Amino acid sequence: MSTAKKRVAVVGYGGMGGWHTRYILESDVTELAGIWDIKAERRDLARERNIFVYDSFDALLADESVDIVTVATPNDVHMPLVIAALEAGKNVISEKPVAMSSDELEQMIAASKRTGKLFTTHQNRRWDKDFLLMKQVYASGELGEVFSIESRVQGSRGIPGDWRKLKAHGGGMILDWGVHLIDQMLQLVNDKKIEKLYCKCDYITNDEVDDGFKLDLYFEGGLTARIEVGTSHFISLPRYYMAGTKGAALVEGWKSNCKVIYCFDENEKDVAPVVTAAGLTKTMAPRDGKTIAEYEIPQPESDVHDFYRNVCAAIDGKAEQIVTHAQLLRVMRVMEAAFRSDSLGAPVEIIGDEIC
């Protein structure tokens, strides 16, 4: 089987397209064939950076040396570009969200199966260290039975001033950040079954797309997960919080270690009450070293180049692709259910893969 570097062409040379070109150039398994963008200024910028620019999308597809096409365009044109690239005999990576709907995604998956070419999505935040920390804690079982997980991303700058503000292009925070955090949560809990969900979207800075949301996932066995994104928050809540029957874990921010408190003794005989302005309480009194242990887990090593390494290995038949079609469909259906819940103002039940 081939061990040569895979040649990658990038469609769309905006923010994420630029990110892909840099990582392709730095990768030990890929090399950059070139880019195409419908905007002349983007093409000129690429040329200034000594990047080859194709004369058209069709010219890119006609280049027989290209092994992989990475689509990094606005969301609403992912499907036609992906299908065209697959039918041209290319393996394809799409930026997230992979499509505007599960119907579109199913057509893309069908094209992948029909052509026999690899198709996947760039779920790069599976390599975020805060997520990897919580995944490690959850898998350890040290917190006992985990009954609550909270995942948040909050900022105060609103939606970026481009197509992400427009519904026609697939804008809004569910499709922008929700797709990442939902994927992370499902990975974290090992694809535990969702029984129902409830979502409330924010429209603080505009009326066209959501600029924030609160999504509650109710998993089988009693586990509840809160996923929250906000773009009008000047004080951010912790990135991750996890609670179990024997302890809790906290990751404050992107670059924080994980703080873990583990209860080794349930003895409550000598609890000193906390005196507040309006009374006292034993129920909410903090624990001390007699019953709990506290420690930190440092951030793990993480290499985002592993995504392209996996894609190249999967193309060569040396590995299974790690971002699968089934995972893509599940995340898309959860997002669709979230939009439906917000429009109904009520929880939505999920039976199997069906939204009720």
Secondary structure, 3 states (H helix, E strand, C coil): CCCCCEEEEEECCCHHHHHHHHHHHHCCCEEEEEEECCCHHHHHHHHHCCCCECCCHHHHHHCCCCCEEEECCCHHHHHHHHHHHHHCCCEEEECCCCCCCHHHHHHHHHHHHHHCCCEEECCHHHHCHHHHHHHHHHHHCCCCCEEEEEEEEECCCCCCCCHHHCHHHCCCHHHHHHHHHHHHHHHHCCCCCEEEEEEEEECCCCCCCCCEEEEEEEEHHHCEEEEEEECCCCCCCCCEEEEECCEEEEECCCCCCEEEEEECCCCCCCCCCEEECCEEECCCCCCCCCCEEEEEECCCCCCCHHHHHHHHHHHCCCCCCCCCHHHHHHHHHHHHHHHHHHHHCCCEEEECCEEC
